[in-house]
C-alpha cells in the first residue's frame, strides 16, 4: 500500500490512475474503494491493476486529503509506482511525518502520537492494551485536566495581584494551599506509573545469574521453550549476555542469560563476567540460580551479597539428579540456611518451571508493575517534565505556607502550566517534535 497525504494528493494520484469505469479520480466519492490501473503518463505503459481509495479532509488520519493505492506486492513494482508519483510532484515522507501532520493538524496530541510508536513496538497483549489506552486519550485527559486546574488557579492568583492596592482577596491562602496540594497529589500519582510504563514498553529486565555450569543457559531455553543458548558440560560456555523476550501474564520479560561469575584468567570470559555485573546493575529482577547437587560456596555467597538490594528469586536447579529422599533432606537443610523462599526446578526436564513462572509473576505484580495495563502510563519524556512540574508546585506551596510573594508563586505555577503543555504538545518547539518523530519509521 502506498499512501499520499496533502492538498495535492488527489490531483497527483489522478495523473497516474485510470479507473476501470471511466470516472475521473477527482470525482470519486470520499472513503470509497475503486478498481483502476496505474499507467505511466509519459509512455502510456500500464504498470499494475490496483484498488485505490480517495479520502477527503478532515475525516482522515492526517486531516488532509489522502489517497491510498493498494497494488500487488513486489519491490520493483512498488518502486516504479513511487517513482511515478514523485515525478508528478509528490515526495517521500519523513520518518513519522503522517503522525506528525496528524498532531500539527490537531487530530491527536503528543501523548497519542507517542502511543503510535508504543503500539508498533508492543511485545505483549498488556503492552498493546496500554498503548491503545494512551492512543484513546487516557493520559491526554489527565494532563489536560491538571493543566486546566493549574491555569484556573493561576488566573485567580494573578487577578489578586492586579487588585492588591484595592485590598481585594480573590482566594484565601488556605484555599490556594489546598488546590496546590491536590495538583501535587495528581502529579505524584502519574509519576508512580513511570516504572510500570517502562516495564510494558521495554520489558522487565530479568537477569539469570550464577556460577558457571549451574544451568543458566538451560533455564533460558526452558523458559523460552526453544534452544536459544548453547548448552555444554564445559564451564564458561556463555561468554556474553544473551537476551530474548518472554511474555508472562501479558507482560514482556527481557530475559538475560549471563556468563558464570567466577575469577578467571581467560580474557574473553573475564569480559563476559564484566558484562554480567553490568546486567545485574540494570536488572529489574534477578534470578539467582544455584546447583542443588553442590554445596553453597564462597562464589554463591558473594552473589547473595551483591544482589541483596535487588528484587531477587533464589532458584535451585538439577532436582532431577537427586532421589526423592535426598531432595527432601536437601530442602530441609536449605530452609535453615536461606531465609527467602526458594524455587526448585530441573531446567533439563522442565520440572518446576511453571512454579518458577508463577513466582516471577508474583514478583512482577507485587512491585514492578503496579498499574493496570489500561491506565495512563507516562514515558521517560513525560516523567522528566512531571518532575519539573512537581518541583514548581512544591515551590509554590512553600511560598503559600510562608505567605511569600504572590508574584513568585504565580511564576512557579506558570512554569508548571508550561511543562504540562509540553507533555501534550500545547506548548512545543520544532526541536522537540524532531526528536520525537525521528524515532518513527517511514509511513507512520
SEKOL-581097 format. One record per residue: x, y, z of N, C-alpha, C in turn; residue in three letters. Coordinates in steps of 0.001 Angstrom, whole numbers, plus 500000, padded with zeros to 6 digits. Last residue first. Example, Ala and Ser with C-alpha at 12.3 -4.5 7.8 and 13.67 -1.06 7.14 Angstrom:
2
512850497750507080513670498940507140512900500030507870SER;513190494310507800512300495500507800513200496700507800ALA;
***
This chain:
444
504588506035509035503749506159510236503574507632510591UNK;506300505996506894504953505512506657504050505592507878UNK;509343505123508464508680505749507325507278505145507176UNK;509191505058512108509577504517510802508848505281509701UNK;510300507411514619509260506693513875509844506110512598UNK;512209509002515666512238507593516080511212506765515317UNK;511620511512514889512718510861514169512832509385514541UNK;509675512506516581509240511820515364510369511176514577UNK;511110513649518776510098512608518978509868511811517699UNK;512829515534517602513373514493518479512390513334518635UNK;511060517220516272512062516470515503512593515300516324UNK;509705518277518481508984517440517511509955516603516684UNK;511800519730519656511149518646520388510423517710519436UNK;512350521577517633513401520648518069512793519457518804UNK;510007523059517506510361522204516372511408521173516779UNK;508197522921520636509173523519519732509451522541518586UNK;505162523717522503506210522829521990507141523599521076UNK;502234523408524240503394524282524053504548523385523619UNK;500694521220523747500033522524523742501079523625523632UNK;501815518770524017502129519486522794501410520811522691UNK;501590517404526344500543517176525341500856517826524008UNK;503953518286527601503622516859527557502619516582526442UNK;503894521037527502504902520340526696504588518852526579UNK;501949521610529403501644521838527996502631521152527071UNK;503386521127531685502254520246531379501862520388529911UNK;505119523308531474505658521941531394504548520935531107UNK;503346525473531794504122525322530555504631523892530388UNK;502434525032534415501479525031533294502209524803531967UNK;504813525383535835504143524082535855503162523956534689UNK;505224528115535349506207527129534882505586525744534811UNK;503031529113536703503107529297535254504118528326534644UNK;503752528499539311502584527833538731502592527958537215UNK;505952530226539577506133528777539711504964528017539088UNK;504684532722539284505737532339538344505954530825538371UNK;502999532784541497502405532752540152503428532301539116UNK;504936532970543491504048531815543453503439531661542060UNK;505991535458542896506847534285542774506018533001542693UNK;503709537033543438504300537049542100505182535829541878UNK;503301536696546104502306536106545203502845536062543778UNK;505853535959548360505427536806547254504431536070546360UNK;504643534085551226505636534779550426505010535574549292UNK;503610532634553336502977533903552966503940534761552141UNK;504606530141553631505386531212554244504798532592553977UNK;502759528712552111502869528451553554503559529606554264UNK;503242529715549550501924529890550157501987529704551672UNK;505867528875549097505567530316549119504236530575549813UNK;505429526116549110506307526715550125506055528214550244UNK;503858525896546852503282525541548163504108526170549279UNK;505728526597544907504538527435545089503896527163546446UNK;507519524463545175507982525835545432506804526769545683UNK;505805522399544364506358522401545730506859523785546108UNK;505442523129541702504294523163542616504757523154544066UNK;508070522745540745507443524076540670506266524186541635UNK;508456520003541162509329520978541828508679522360541854UNK;506422518961539468506406518692540913507254519710541676UNK;507352519802536984506058520294537481505997520133538996UNK;509659518276536856509781519728536888508486520371537393UNK;508453515793536755509340516088537890509563517595538007UNK;507176516013534302506360515968535520507201516217536773UNK;509384515882532565508576517112532643507740517153533912UNK;510287513265533039511188514404533242510412515711533390UNK;507969511806532300508483511769533680509374512973533965UNK;507742512244529559506696512738530458507211512830531902UNK;510070510885528791509902512322528490508867512935529414UNK;509555508255529631510668508998530218510556510502529966UNK;505915508013529925507214507537529471508305508438530057UNK;503066507038531984503971508017531394505244507345530888UNK;499905505706531510501256505455531995502242506334531253UNK;496584505245532380497530506163531765498903505917532361UNK;495519501766532255495676503065532895496632503938532083UNK;495442499248531353494528500184530680494584501583531317UNK;497053497679532873497527497992531525496579498899530754UNK;497411499006536212496714498198535223497116498617533828UNK;500520499246537974499350499847537328498688498836536410UNK;502811498107538871501802498419539885500534499013539290UNK;505335496068538322504212496638537567503059496853538532UNK;506884495562540646507490496105539426506431496766538549UNK;505304494584542821506138495773542975506700496365541705UNK;503823492352542423503924492840543801504841494044543938UNK;503963491525539842502731492208540255502802492746541680UNK;506547490348539799506171491430538878505003492232539423UNK;506381488333541696507322489432541900506959490627541022UNK;504464486695540445504171487286541752505084488485542012UNK;505867485910538164504643486707538013504284487402539321UNK;507840484334539389508223485551538656507019486481538521UNK;506223482280540379506991483099541325507437484407540667UNK;505283481207537997504318481766538957505030482683539941UNK;507685480284536918506939481330536217505929482003537144UNK;508256478297538823509150479443538681508434480588537976UNK;506193476525538316506277477154539639507163478390539588UNK;506938475766535740505677476503535922505639477187537282UNK;509304474384536353509371475611535545508088476439535694UNK;509177471951537682509217473172538480509238474460537688UNK;510778470193535091510119470105536396510289471421537160UNK;512235470184532803511102471109532870510369471070534190UNK;514564468751532534513301468024532341512087468935532334UNK;516523470828532782516650469776531783515317469106531483UNK;515942472398534891515910473056533580515972472020532461UNK;514133471656537505515071470968536632514936471622535259UNK;513835473499540628513496473161539247514491472164538655UNK;512492475259543318513300474109542921512848473644541538UNK;512821478355544889512095477570543906513028476462543421UNK;512720479530548321513401479171547082512473478372546175UNK;512146482243550441511598481017549864512251480763548513UNK;514890483412552453513881483617551416513411482273550875UNK;516858482352554179515606482899554722514510483048553681UNK;518715479504554111518251480573553215516912481099553711UNK;519171477591556079520265478481555696519807479679554879UNK;516889476120556423517506476694557624518557477744557260UNK;516358475232553884515366476111554511515931476787555750UNK;518394473398553421518474474727552809517509475715553442UNK;517469471157554821518735471800555203518813473227554677UNK;515103470585553432515047470862554872516308471583555332UNK;516112470059550872515188471169551085515136471579552545UNK;517622467753551425518292468960550955517412470191551179UNK;515635465948552085516624466303553090517323467612552735UNK;514305465806549634513577466242550835514546466699551916UNK;516386464770548029515809466086547760515090466624548987UNK;516822462240549086517905463233549132517365464646548937UNK;514330461102548494514789461197549876515865462270550014UNK;514261461210545707513226461900546485513684462120547924UNK;517584461822544384516469460937544734515482461716545579UNK;518677464204541974518574463744543358517411462779543514UNK;518563465202539467519745464405539789519725463865541207UNK;516411466861539214516300465538538585517476464631538927UNK;517105469274540190516397468387541121516293466974540552UNK;518586471327538945519053469946538876518393469031539907UNK;518571474460540814518434473644539616518953472221539849UNK;516948476808542761517855475664542775517542474762541586UNK;516733480279543002516266479091542288517353478012542350UNK;515505483169544355516540482145544521516000480838543953UNK;514916486327543025514377484982543229515543484010543339UNK;514784489788543950515524488573543626514712487319543898UNK;515517493117543701514385492181543723514899490857543159UNK;518556493942545487517757493820544270516545492930544521UNK;520317493909547560519441495085547476518542495056546236UNK;521774491598547166520918491677548353519944492846548296UNK;523597490970545290522213491167544836521238491352545994UNK;526003490597546582525939491587545505524512491906545075UNK;525414488505548367525738489843548885525551490905547809UNK;524989486367546628523937486756547568524166488181548040UNK;527505486263545439526350486650544629525169487063545500UNK;528998485343547587529307486665547040528139487177546189UNK;527929482808547855527697483793548933527978485211548447UNK;528927481654545526527480481798545706527182482868546752UNK;531635481686546106531154482466544955529643482670545038UNK;531772479929548362532108481355548503531588482210547351UNK;528868477668547965530268478025548146530489479522548250UNK;526671475264548863526738476715548643528150477172548994UNK;527360472135547211527238472961548411527287474436548029UNK;525385470719544538526629471256545093526341472051546362UNK;522966470085543555523859468949543838525176469396544460UNK;521723472432542945521226471687544102522152470537544491UNK;523180475364542093523218473939541775522839473140543009UNK;521272478357541537522231477561542306522102476092541915UNK;520581481551540292520488480109540064521627479388540783UNK;518682484197540787519950483659541260519863482137541231UNK;517307486421538864517092485001539152518464484435539501UNK;516286489708539511517411488779539447516919487361539725UNK;514816492472537915514602491224538653515798490310538424UNK;515793494599536591514669494847537493514437493641538402UNK;519276495225535941518129494311536031517058494810537000UNK;521577496703535903520456497189535105519170496405535339UNK;523335495236537493523005496617537874521742497104537164UNK;523504492868536002522954492831537366522512494229537798UNK;524809493750533732523421493276533616522747493241534973UNK;527335494250534813526548495379534274525072494991534158UNK;528066491646535392527893492585536507527120493831536058UNK;528248490667532789527260490104533716527002491069534863UNK;530395492066531817529071492345531255527965491775532132UNK;532412490858533332532178492306533454530778492657532953UNK;532233488252532336531926488496533750531634489980533986UNK;533123488672529709531761488200529956531320488446531379UNK;535769489322530234534899490352529672533432489971529863UNK;536575486804531109536623487921532048535740489075531557UNK;536395485310528790535466485007529882535418486148530887UNK;538526486508527409537173486577526867536151486321527971UNK;540756485938529073540400487330528763538966487459528272UNK;541026483810531756540624483851530351540090485255530030UNK;541337483687534407542438484311533678542128484418532183UNK;538733484365536805539278483635535661540410484414535018UNK;536288483989539290537589484558538953538214483712537850UNK;532849484016538155533975483401538863535241484160538491UNK;529713483698536967530570484594537738531617483785538513UNK;528861482905533607529031482481535002530033483356535728UNK;527088485305531629528264484472531851528365484113533327UNK;523450485148531400524731485809531606525863484799531765UNK;520547485775529746521418484686530173522825485251530242UNK;517847487761530359519265487802530019519976486597530612UNK;514670488629529163515470487684529932516904487683529427UNK;512382490787529509513625490761528727514622489922529506UNK;509030490104529458510251489930530238511423489924529270UNK;505935491778529089507188491323528474508330491236529473UNK;502847490424530144503887491423530402505201490921529811UNK;500978488433530006500810489563529105501855490642529264UNK;501990486533531720500786487258532134500590488516531291UNK;504818486959529917504328486297531127503173487118531691UNK;506739486483527126505500487099527606504978486288528785UNK;510150487109526680509138486132527075507916486893527574UNK;512963487746524589511745488194525271510801487030525537UNK;516537487647525204515345487327524422514131487739525243UNK;520124487800525160518808488345525523517718487792524619UNK;523169486988526617522221486615525567520833487050526011UNK;526287488277527224524896488325527681523987488033526488UNK;528986485901526778528355487200526584526939487136527151UNK;529834483359527066530851484409527217530260485801527117UNK;529030480221528105528440481532527804529457482621528103UNK;530829478262529084530422478264527670529876479628527261UNK;531777477827531659532192479048530966531822479083529503UNK;532286474296531739532031475550532444532525476745531638UNK;530843471999529542532069472753529808531735474051530533UNK;528583470745528755529052470442530113530272471271530506UNK;526550473245527056527557472179527053527943471886528499UNK;524305475022525105524463474326526381525499473228526205UNK;523527478135523699524322476915523596524524476333524991UNK;520143479333523639521530479445524081522223478101523952UNK;517697478558522528518212479904522247519688480017522580UNK;515776476305521814517212476259522049517849477587521650UNK;512708476980523603513467476834522367514954476831522714UNK;511248477920525776510819476699525085511427476608523685UNK;512007479883527441511606480291526089511022479139525283UNK;512633478347529689511636479414529800511110479817528425UNK;514600476656528645513372476070529196512265477114529297UNK;516620478447527917515971477632526886514650477062527371UNK;517274479413530476516788480330529444516040479552528366UNK;518191477007531618516987477651532149516414478632531135UNK;520482476563530133519404475568530071518096476167530576UNK;521978478742530964521551478670529562520417477668529385UNK;522307477996533690521669479263533315521136479217531880UNK;523487475851535039522327475615534187521609476869533743UNK;525852476025536300524706475728537180523434475525536365UNK;528183476721534899527678475347534814526562475009535808UNK;529454479316536989529479478558535738528893477156535920UNK;526999480760539281528323480246538953528299479548537593UNK;524609483270538165525056482127538959526462481733538571UNK;521590484746536821522997484775537206523328483542538044UNK;519470486177534638519753484870535235521244484842535551UNK;517675489146534849518996488548534654519083487209535372UNK;515325490947533266515432489814534183516735489077533911UNK;513641493817532737514986493259532612515191492194533691UNK;510607493835531284511230493785532605512577493081532474UNK;510050496004528481510221494680529061510916494769530409UNK;509405498436527427510745497911527157510942496483527646UNK;506674498888528061507236499316526781508524498569526444UNK;506232497829530576505377497387529474505948497774528120UNK;508225499162532062508207497699532001507388497207530814UNK;507487501833531762508785501383531244508800499863531078UNK;505029501784533129505079502125531715506375501651531070UNK;505900501184535718505018500251535011505047500508533511UNK;507415503470536238508065502156536265507225501127535514UNK;505477505537536052506616505501535125507273504123535084UNK;503446505867537816503188504944536700504396504777535790UNK;504138507803539606504237506411540066504018505407538936UNK;503459510119538317504870509745538373505054508288538795UNK;500723510254538829501187509960537471502641509508537474UNK;500830510895541545500142509669541118500584509267539713UNK;502067513366541464502785512239542073502158510909541685UNK;499972514826540299501266514715539617502044513518540149UNK;498045514650542275497767514050540963499060513876540155UNK;499314516074544332498943514669544520498691513962543202UNK;499484518633543213500706517887543508500417516396543665UNK;496778519321543197497506519209541926498766518379542127UNK;496355519384545967495600518444545128496287518237543786UNK;498054521459546718498294520111547244497562519060546421UNK;496839523626545458498182523227545061498494521806545513UNK;494428523711546887494422523482545450495786522986544956UNK;495402524288549483494630523064549228494641522708547748UNK;496610526780549121497428525635549546496720524322549248UNK;494323528269548413495439528147547470496293526933547825UNK;492840528100550782492292527525549554493402527322548513UNK;494499529506552533494225528091552784493707527403551522UNK;494382532060551513495663531347551488495451529854551686UNK;491475532614549438492129532567550742493433531785550609UNK;491174534665546555491269533330547141491944533410548504UNK;490885537426546233490060536513545428490032535111546030UNK;490746540244548085491349538914548095490412537939547376UNK;491524543603547700490533542580547368491234541227547314UNK;492891546052548062492690545145549198491565544143548948UNK;493643547598546021492262547773546456491884546796547567UNK;496207546810545431496017548150546002494610548355546533UNK;495764544292544213496402544374545540496120545719546202UNK;494737543455541813493875544290542675494437544417544081UNK;496660541893540632496246543107539923495443544040540824UNK;496722539720542377497898540601542286497504541934541650UNK;494272538550541832494507539116543158495677540077543173UNK;494812537643539278493755538656539455493921539344540810UNK;496716535737539853497135536938539128496089538041539206UNK;495072533847541149496184534468541875496615535757541189UNK;493307533144539082492783533737540336493884534452541095UNK;495093532079537208494276533248536855493749533938538103UNK;496068529856538614496976530947538248496197532215537925UNK;493772528265538728494353528781539973495274529959539684UNK;493465527754535977492397528431536724492944529038538012UNK;495871526373535468495596527640534780494523528438535525UNK;495506524080537044496621524979537327496391526349536688UNK;493271522964535768493193523337537191494278524346537546UNK;494347522507533225493216523428533387493078523881534831UNK;496291520601533838496704521914533326495572522927533480UNK;494711518420534628495688519009535545496044520427535120UNK;493337517959532219492592518320533427493517518984534447UNK;495487517243530567494693518427530241493914518901531468UNK;496294514873531829497207516020531768496440517307531494UNK;494040513241531492494537513534532840495450514754532846UNK;493731513146528692492658513701529534493171514085530918UNK;496168511931527913495815513279527445494775513914528367UNK;495892509356528925496885510260529516496583511700529132UNK;493717508529527219493654508420528680494641509371529353UNK;493479508473524438493468509765525117493427509710526629UNK;493837506259522912492459506674523148492334507946523956UNK;496525505886523172496025506398521893494594506896522021UNK;496477504804525735497083506113525532496649506720524205UNK;495212502387525215494620503299526204495173504702526019UNK;497030501261523428495700501625522946495008502588523906UNK;499168500772525154499333501712524044497983502179523515UNK;497994498860526825498464500124527397498621501181526310UNK;497540496784525009496393497448525655496790498794526247UNK;500208496146524356499277496592523318498102497339523930UNK;501138495254526793501746496427526187500861497022525110UNK;499499492994527044499398494074528033500006495362527483UNK;500335491418524893498967491946524907498825493102525885UNK;503711492402523897502732491539524555501351492177524496UNK;505209494256522614505659492873522524504680491891523153UNK;504901497182520684504341496350521763504726494892521552UNK;505672498879518680506729498118519348506212497216520465UNK;503273500059517889504086499341516898505082498414517579UNK;502500501287520281501655500251519681502455499402518696UNK;504498503169520636504327502112521643503516500958521071UNK;503983504782518422505237504028518484505142502897519496UNK;501513505778519252501600505052517986502864504199517964UNK;502078507215521509501441505910521682501452505094520398UNK;502948509609520499503949508700521065503383507302521255UNK;500427510643519853501410510381518794502471509398519287UNK;499352510955522378498731509974521477499663509637520319UNK;500993512957523337500949511681524056500340510590523177UNK;500470515067521550501775514405521528501760513062522255UNK;497130514556520158498138515322520872499438514519520895UNK;495372514616516981495870513938518176496826514870518900UNK;494490516577515223493690515353515386494088514585516628UNK;495909518924514650495004518899515799494171517652515961UNK;497865519119512796496514519471512354495460519267513441UNK;500034518124514179500031519543513818498652520013513370UNK;499251515378514358499412516217515554499297517696515202UNK;499235514645511682498019514438512467498060515277513738UNK;501891515175511077500841516020510487499525515870511232UNK;503031513072512557503364514463512882502317515414512313UNK;502042510893511189501596511114512568501893512546513008UNK;503430511314508779501967511220508779501418511489510179UNK;506136511288509577505524512535509101504007512470509072UNK;507823509280510510506753509748511380505969510932510867UNK;510422510275508412510001509354509472508924509985510353UNK;508954511929505514509983511809506544509519510796507593UNK;507864510633502358507577511136503705508800511001504590UNK;508885511703499130508864510665500156508629511303501528UNK;506581513702497187507908513431497749507768512337498799UNK;504958514495494017504966514018495408506411513921495903UNK;505131515141491319505146516220492305505095515787493749UNK;505431513179489464504225514015489318504140515098490397UNK;507643511826490316507775512611489088506576513519488859UNK;506461510515492466507453511561492732507650512445491505UNK;504878508668491087504245509676491945505193510830492231UNK;506873507100489811505864507821489031505252508955489841UNK;508165506031492052508903506912491144507947507741490284UNK;506120504412493047506619505539493841507346506539492952UNK;506012502555490965504845503408491236505261504627492059UNK;508590501432491191508192502078489936506993503004490150UNK;508542500370493767509479501450493459509099502166492161UNK;506594498378493467506389499481494411507292500667494081UNK;507903496692491612506641497340491276506383498543492176UNK;510167495820493067510324496565491810509065497347491479UNK;509003494443495285509829495638495486509933496473494212UNK;505740493342495673506942493257494853507727494545494938UNK;502128493076495453503405493135496148504576493005495188UNK;499815495224493774500391493906494004501768494054494648UNK;498394498006495673498928497367494479499433495965494819UNK;496422500427496622496664499040497021497091498267495777UNK;496827503671497636496901502810496453497280501404496916UNK;495048506292499060495796505063499317495686504174498086UNK;495079509718499596494806508656498626495668507458498995UNK;493687512438501381494550511258501372494102510296500270UNK;493611515713502654493190514797501596494195513656501501UNK;494123515682506239494391516201504906493783515240503891UNK;494078514527508706493138515625508466493452516363507164UNK;495501512223508837496261513472508933495382514720508902UNK;493431510359508641494423510244509722495161511549509937UNK;490343512091507868491462511208507549492450511214508715UNK;488226514043507450487997512715508025489079511721507579UNK;488175516609506419489121516334507504489018514914508075UNK;489711515368503379489817516036504671488432516531505111UNK;488820512270501778488941513730501799488946514272503230UNK;490184509630500188489619510047501481489880511532501653UNK;490021507144497812490147508587497989489457508954499292UNK;491720504152497161490699504829497971491027506313498052UNK;492141501506494768492578502737495432491392503364496160UNK;493600498591493425492452499200494096492966500485494741UNK;495123497917490171495122498274491594493703498513492112UNK;497375496612487902495957496773488208495835496913489717UNK;500291498314486646499634497381487562498135497666487598UNK;501338499725484432502244499095485400501545498046486260UNK;501105500503481034500382500083482232501348499345483152UNK;502436503293479294502619501909479764501789501651481018UNK;502445505876478419501188505151478296501267503721478784UNK;504584507531478772504710506468477766503404505731477503UNK;503797509434480620504750509845479583504875508816478478UNK;502132508230482493501550509203481554502504509623480437UNK;501968504949483182502981505992483068502471507022482053UNK;499266503828485260499953503931483976500964505061484023UNK;497358501619487125498407502630487179499113502637485836UNK;493807501195487154495135500788486696496091501962486855UNK;491183500212489473491813501043488464493130500455488006UNK;488331500150491565489280499398490753489856500313489682UNK;487912501847494718487617501701493297488707500882492622UNK;486273502663497747487360501955497072486954501676495631UNK;485623505700499539485167504555498746486362503956498027UNK;486048508164500813486021506922501588485342505779500833UNK;484241510342498616485209510121499689484961508789500392UNK;483743509540495178483203509874496497484221509539497570UNK;485679510845492488485325509716493353484781510220494687UNK;486577512833490884485135512794491136484719511642492041UNK;489272512446490504488855513625491290487375513584491657UNK;489306510285488760489688510070490167489199511221491037UNK;486532509999486516487776510650486934488037510430488428UNK;485314506856485422485055508049486243486382508690486656UNK;485832504486484093485978505734483348485732506985484155UNK;485900502156485434484575502581484964484622503935484249UNK;488544501883486141488004500918485182486646501363484623UNK;490500504896486266489506503989486833488969503064485751UNK;493919505444486236492699505456485423491732504454486036UNK;496516507306487639495493506274487838494331506501486881UNK;498237509418487395498781508095487061497745506974487187UNK;496849511709488002497705511738486822498225510354486434UNK;495578511289490424494761511256489190495614511219487927UNK;497559511757492266497127510376492024496373510272490706UNK;497597514553492116498792513785491748498414512344491428UNK;494977515278493009495423515602491642496638514784491197UNK;495127514162495719494170513658494718494601514022493297UNK;497256515615496977497254514146496925496345513623495816UNK;497623518277497461497718517836496063497642516321495907UNK;497455518527500235496496519248499386496475518727497952UNK;498053515219501647498350516624501396497338517235500436UNK;499371511988501145498612512893502010499030514320501716UNK;499354508655500008499612510056499680498773510928500604UNK;500647505434500451499747506475500956500254507854500554UNK;500518502219499173501219503499499110500230504580499515UNK;500849498812500000500000500000500000500884501238500000UNK;
***
